Amino acid sequence: MAKKTQETSITDDAIATGEAILKQIEDAGLGALPGMGAGWVQTMGALNAEIVSFVADRVRQDMQTQQKLLQCKNAIDLQKVQMAFLEEAYSQYTAETGKLIKMSMDMLPGAKASTKHTPV
């Protein structure tokens, strides 16, 4: 009998992990989390999924860069690949940080009302 494999997305794994952590907190006696509000729990799940997705994309791009580095024939090509990698990584990390800050601010009750400027 052949084994059945079930494919799950990274996002599903992140949400399941977040739910498991929240359950452990609740089981530890730190109170029921429904008081936090459904919006908060949903935003935490989205935040977890965003982080996992970003890391997976970066790992994939890092592996592509390694392949490009292995194909370099001289130091100039090597330097070009390294500079392109650094520029892209810097840009992506900067954009992702802004996105995570905005998502986190949206999670806080009343943050929009009391915040004049969200750094994004």
MODELLER restraints for C-alpha pairs under 7 A, 6 or more apart:
rsr = mdl.restraints
at = mdl.atoms
rsr.add(forms.Gaussian(group=physical.xy_distance, feature=features.Distance(at['CA:10:A'], at['CA:52:A']), mean=6.77, stdev=0.5))
rsr.add(forms.Gaussian(group=physical.xy_distance, feature=features.Distance(at['CA:10:A'], at['CA:53:A']), mean=6.63, stdev=0.5))
rsr.add(forms.Gaussian(group=physical.xy_distance, feature=features.Distance(at['CA:11:A'], at['CA:49:A']), mean=4.84, stdev=0.5))
rsr.add(forms.Gaussian(group=physical.xy_distance, feature=features.Distance(at['CA:11:A'], at['CA:53:A']), mean=6.75, stdev=0.5))
rsr.add(forms.Gaussian(group=physical.xy_distance, feature=features.Distance(at['CA:14:A'], at['CA:48:A']), mean=5.72, stdev=0.5))
rsr.add(forms.Gaussian(group=physical.xy_distance, feature=features.Distance(at['CA:14:A'], at['CA:49:A']), mean=5.19, stdev=0.5))
rsr.add(forms.Gaussian(group=physical.xy_distance, feature=features.Distance(at['CA:14:A'], at['CA:52:A']), mean=6.55, stdev=0.5))
rsr.add(forms.Gaussian(group=physical.xy_distance, feature=features.Distance(at['CA:15:A'], at['CA:45:A']), mean=5.14, stdev=0.5))
rsr.add(forms.Gaussian(group=physical.xy_distance, feature=features.Distance(at['CA:15:A'], at['CA:48:A']), mean=6.66, stdev=0.5))
rsr.add(forms.Gaussian(group=physical.xy_distance, feature=features.Distance(at['CA:15:A'], at['CA:49:A']), mean=6.31, stdev=0.5))
rsr.add(forms.Gaussian(group=physical.xy_distance, feature=features.Distance(at['CA:18:A'], at['CA:45:A']), mean=6.21, stdev=0.5))
rsr.add(forms.Gaussian(group=physical.xy_distance, feature=features.Distance(at['CA:18:A'], at['CA:48:A']), mean=6.90, stdev=0.5))
rsr.add(forms.Gaussian(group=physical.xy_distance, feature=features.Distance(at['CA:26:A'], at['CA:32:A']), mean=5.51, stdev=0.5))
rsr.add(forms.Gaussian(group=physical.xy_distance, feature=features.Distance(at['CA:26:A'], at['CA:33:A']), mean=6.74, stdev=0.5))
rsr.add(forms.Gaussian(group=physical.xy_distance, feature=features.Distance(at['CA:40:A'], at['CA:107:A']), mean=5.48, stdev=0.5))
rsr.add(forms.Gaussian(group=physical.xy_distance, feature=features.Distance(at['CA:43:A'], at['CA:107:A']), mean=6.05, stdev=0.5))
rsr.add(forms.Gaussian(group=physical.xy_distance, feature=features.Distance(at['CA:47:A'], at['CA:103:A']), mean=6.77, stdev=0.5))
rsr.add(forms.Gaussian(group=physical.xy_distance, feature=features.Distance(at['CA:65:A'], at['CA:85:A']), mean=6.96, stdev=0.5))
rsr.add(forms.Gaussian(group=physical.xy_distance, feature=features.Distance(at['CA:68:A'], at['CA:81:A']), mean=6.97, stdev=0.5))
rsr.add(forms.Gaussian(group=physical.xy_distance, feature=features.Distance(at['CA:69:A'], at['CA:78:A']), mean=6.06, stdev=0.5))
rsr.add(forms.Gaussian(group=physical.xy_distance, feature=features.Distance(at['CA:69:A'], at['CA:81:A']), mean=6.66, stdev=0.5))
rsr.add(forms.Gaussian(group=physical.xy_distance, feature=features.Distance(at['CA:72:A'], at['CA:78:A']), mean=5.61, stdev=0.5))
rsr.add(forms.Gaussian(group=physical.xy_distance, feature=features.Distance(at['CA:98:A'], at['CA:119:A']), mean=6.96, stdev=0.5))
rsr.add(forms.Gaussian(group=physical.xy_distance, feature=features.Distance(at['CA:98:A'], at['CA:120:A']), mean=4.51, stdev=0.5))
rsr.add(forms.Gaussian(group=physical.xy_distance, feature=features.Distance(at['CA:99:A'], at['CA:120:A']), mean=6.80, stdev=0.5))
rsr.add(forms.Gaussian(group=physical.xy_distance, feature=features.Distance(at['CA:102:A'], at['CA:118:A']), mean=6.88, stdev=0.5))
rsr.add(forms.Gaussian(group=physical.xy_distance, feature=features.Distance(at['CA:102:A'], at['CA:120:A']), mean=6.51, stdev=0.5))
rsr.add(forms.Gaussian(group=physical.xy_distance, feature=features.Distance(at['CA:105:A'], at['CA:111:A']), mean=6.11, stdev=0.5))
